[in-house]
Amino acid sequence: MTSTHGPDEGVDARAEAGEAAAIHLMAERAAAKREYDLARSWLARLGPREDPGSW
């Protein structure tokens, strides 16, 4: 049986949220070990940060 509905758009959003949570966890663990360069490299995977002043 073939679905006539498009792909679940929420799947991508949930996958991205899960990936971001995993990256935050890895960065947190690295920082707890005082491995700050490693923590920064994990956080860099999240992409550029927005400027809160632009909100």
TORPA-4810 file (N, C-alpha, C, O; in nm, 3 decimals):
<nodes>
NODE_1_0.085_-0.117_0.000_0.000_0.000_0.000_0.090_0.124_0.000_0.183_0.135_0.079_M
NODE_2_0.059_0.216_-0.089_0.137_0.338_-0.103_0.065_0.454_-0.036_-0.056_0.470_-0.052_T
NODE_3_0.139_0.532_0.039_0.080_0.648_0.105_0.062_0.760_0.004_0.149_0.784_-0.079_S
NODE_4_-0.051_0.827_0.011_-0.075_0.941_-0.077_-0.036_1.072_-0.009_-0.047_1.179_-0.069_T
NODE_5_0.009_1.064_0.114_0.050_1.183_0.188_0.198_1.207_0.167_0.275_1.113_0.142_H
NODE_6_0.238_1.332_0.179_0.380_1.366_0.168_0.455_1.318_0.290_0.395_1.271_0.386_G
NODE_7_0.587_1.331_0.285_0.667_1.288_0.400_0.632_1.368_0.525_0.588_1.483_0.516_P
NODE_8_0.650_1.309_0.637_0.622_1.376_0.764_0.722_1.489_0.783_0.840_1.464_0.809_D
NODE_9_0.675_1.611_0.770_0.764_1.727_0.781_0.822_1.740_0.921_0.930_1.797_0.937_E
NODE_10_0.752_1.690_1.021_0.802_1.699_1.158_0.920_1.611_1.186_0.993_1.634_1.283_G
NODE_11_0.942_1.511_1.102_1.055_1.418_1.125_1.187_1.493_1.117_1.273_1.475_1.202_V
NODE_12_1.203_1.577_1.016_1.328_1.652_1.002_1.350_1.745_1.120_1.462_1.753_1.172_D
NODE_13_1.246_1.813_1.164_1.259_1.905_1.277_1.297_1.829_1.404_1.381_1.876_1.481_A
NODE_14_1.236_1.714_1.426_1.268_1.634_1.545_1.411_1.581_1.536_1.481_1.577_1.637_R
NODE_15_1.454_1.541_1.418_1.591_1.490_1.401_1.692_1.600_1.430_1.792_1.577_1.497_A
NODE_16_1.665_1.720_1.379_1.755_1.833_1.404_1.760_1.868_1.552_1.867_1.897_1.606_E
NODE_17_1.646_1.865_1.618_1.641_1.895_1.762_1.719_1.790_1.840_1.789_1.823_1.935_A
NODE_18_1.706_1.664_1.801_1.780_1.557_1.868_1.929_1.571_1.847_2.008_1.548_1.940_G
NODE_19_1.969_1.607_1.726_2.111_1.626_1.698_2.166_1.742_1.779_2.276_1.732_1.835_E
NODE_20_2.093_1.851_1.787_2.138_1.967_1.865_2.151_1.931_2.012_2.245_1.974_2.079_A
NODE_21_2.057_1.853_2.064_2.063_1.812_2.205_2.185_1.726_2.230_2.251_1.740_2.333_A
NODE_22_2.217_1.636_2.137_2.334_1.550_2.151_2.463_1.633_2.148_2.556_1.607_2.224_A
NODE_23_2.467_1.731_2.059_2.585_1.818_2.051_2.603_1.896_2.180_2.714_1.908_2.231_I
NODE_24_2.494_1.950_2.233_2.502_2.023_2.361_2.553_1.931_2.472_2.633_1.973_2.556_H
NODE_25_2.507_1.807_2.474_2.550_1.713_2.577_2.699_1.685_2.565_2.770_1.684_2.665_L
NODE_26_2.747_1.662_2.444_2.890_1.635_2.425_2.974_1.756_2.465_3.080_1.741_2.527_M
NODE_27_2.928_1.876_2.431_3.001_1.997_2.469_3.002_2.015_2.620_3.103_2.053_2.678_A
NODE_28_2.889_1.986_2.682_2.880_1.997_2.828_2.977_1.899_2.897_3.043_1.936_2.994_E
NODE_29_2.984_1.778_2.847_3.075_1.678_2.904_3.221_1.719_2.886_3.302_1.702_2.976_R
NODE_30_3.253_1.772_2.769_3.390_1.817_2.744_3.426_1.933_2.838_3.536_1.937_2.892_A
NODE_31_3.334_2.026_2.856_3.359_2.140_2.944_3.375_2.095_3.089_3.456_2.150_3.163_A
NODE_32_3.299_1.994_3.129_3.311_1.944_3.265_3.449_1.884_3.290_3.498_1.882_3.403_A
NODE_33_3.511_1.835_3.184_3.647_1.780_3.195_3.753_1.888_3.170_3.872_1.859_3.161_K
NODE_34_3.706_2.012_3.158_3.793_2.128_3.131_3.863_2.116_2.995_3.973_2.168_2.976_R
NODE_35_3.798_2.049_2.902_3.847_2.037_2.765_3.772_2.140_2.681_3.686_2.106_2.599_E
NODE_36_3.805_2.267_2.704_3.729_2.376_2.647_3.739_2.386_2.495_3.642_2.421_2.428_Y
NODE_37_3.856_2.354_2.440_3.869_2.356_2.294_3.777_2.252_2.231_3.715_2.278_2.128_D
NODE_38_3.769_2.135_2.292_3.680_2.031_2.242_3.534_2.074_2.254_3.454_2.052_2.163_L
NODE_39_3.500_2.134_2.367_3.363_2.183_2.387_3.328_2.286_2.280_3.219_2.281_2.223_A
NODE_40_3.420_2.379_2.252_3.395_2.480_2.149_3.378_2.416_2.012_3.295_2.460_1.932_R
NODE_41_3.458_2.311_1.983_3.448_2.247_1.852_3.312_2.178_1.837_3.256_2.176_1.727_S
NODE_42_3.260_2.121_1.945_3.126_2.060_1.939_3.023_2.168_1.912_2.936_2.151_1.826_W
NODE_43_3.030_2.278_1.986_2.931_2.384_1.970_2.939_2.450_1.832_2.838_2.499_1.781_L
NODE_44_3.057_2.452_1.773_3.072_2.510_1.639_2.991_2.433_1.536_2.954_2.488_1.432_A
NODE_45_2.962_2.307_1.563_2.882_2.226_1.470_2.738_2.275_1.460_2.667_2.241_1.366_R
NODE_46_2.694_2.353_1.558_2.557_2.404_1.556_2.540_2.517_1.457_2.427_2.555_1.424_L
NODE_47_2.650_2.571_1.407_2.642_2.680_1.311_2.656_2.814_1.379_2.676_2.822_1.500_G
NODE_48_2.647_2.920_1.299_2.664_3.054_1.356_2.552_3.089_1.452_2.438_3.047_1.436_P
NODE_49_2.588_3.166_1.552_2.491_3.209_1.653_2.425_3.336_1.604_2.485_3.417_1.534_R
NODE_50_2.301_3.353_1.643_2.231_3.476_1.613_2.269_3.582_1.716_2.301_3.550_1.830_E
NODE_51_2.266_3.704_1.674_2.292_3.815_1.765_2.163_3.845_1.841_2.065_3.887_1.780_D
NODE_52_2.161_3.823_1.974_2.039_3.848_2.050_1.988_3.991_2.036_1.869_4.016_2.054_P
NODE_53_2.076_4.084_2.004_2.035_4.222_1.986_1.947_4.242_1.862_1.878_4.343_1.850_G
NODE_54_1.950_4.144_1.771_1.871_4.157_1.648_1.727_4.108_1.668_1.646_4.115_1.575_S
NODE_55_1.695_4.057_1.787_1.558_4.009_1.813_1.474_4.126_1.835_1.354_4.113_1.860_W
</nodes>
